[in-house]
Amino acid sequence: MNLVDLTGTKYPIIQGGMANIATGEFAAAVSNAGGLGLVASGGMNAEQLREQIRICKSKTDKPFGVNLMLMNPDVDNIANMLIEEKVQFITTGAGNPGKYMKGWKEMGAKVFPVVASVALAKVMVRSGADAVIAEGGESGGHVGDMTTMTLLPQVAATVDVPVIAAGGIASGKQMAAAMMLGACGVQIGTCLLVSEECPIHDNYKQTLIKSKDNSTTVTGRSQGAPVRIIKNEMAREYLKLEAEGADREKLEQITLGGLRRAVLEGDMIRGSVMAGQVCGQLSEIRPVADILDDMYVGAKDCLANASAIAI
Ligand code: TUI
């Protein structure tokens, strides 16, 4: 099944979670532009998130959803609130949402858990997932071990629900490649950070535009919580301490509040500037509608001309 049939959107493109960034207003902008906008839960409690969901509802009549970051301390209350608010699309990240699936499905929601392994994809399908999002470690923020190139076809070959590709997708060519590997659509995050509508500090957008292919690194592997961020003073200090075997408390001190520092204050030196490896491809700030249009038209074009590729 195509992602468009599953979501009722114009394009088979969904927005990534993006904690502390994807407000109700931003998610509505993505939905109005033809993608599936998602209000992010990371950094919010249930009541704060409810308010953002209501803002999103007031700003779009198109389909939208919520991304539930499962490491959120208020996760149980949020899971229930999503039922009260009758949120129709729920994506999850950074964990196993199994215990919430029954309640969400009974309310009528479609649930797309992010998986970083074939094993979790199988478990999620058994729990009733309508699709799974196979996210490779090219993506920004919390990452798994596999790459999109290797994870996506293995998940697609194993499960009998649609598979959405994520991680390393910011162009029509990359979208087309994901479709060739068995995806029914894509999830994008980093390339939306440089949209006009994205409510992050301008320093964050300019840092992404200046960044190169190898501008990101992964911190937190020693803590079992790997996070892809732009290399800066904080990231270098973190990696040095990690290599020296620093304890959890010391490492947490460095990153505490780091994402908010980057997003709200524009602190590109000590902030946690989450971004995927596609950052080197980004060159300008554009409206969300242009980013989605170009990606979709580019992918269509690529697939239509694929037979001309000599092998
Ligand atoms: O969740 C994400 N990406 C995120 S969440 C986030 S918020 C944050 N804030 C501060 C510090 C750290 C994070 C930023 N980016 N992506 C979805 C994702 N889920 N990627 C990988 C996974 C994943 C990994 C292991 C999902 C499940 C899993 O195993 C679960 C299990 O219990 O087996």
Residues whose N, C-alpha, C, O or C-beta is under 5 A from the ligand:
A	BS01	TUI	A19 G42 M69 T92 G93 A94 G95 N96 V114 V115 A116 E135 G140 G141 H142 V143 G144 V227
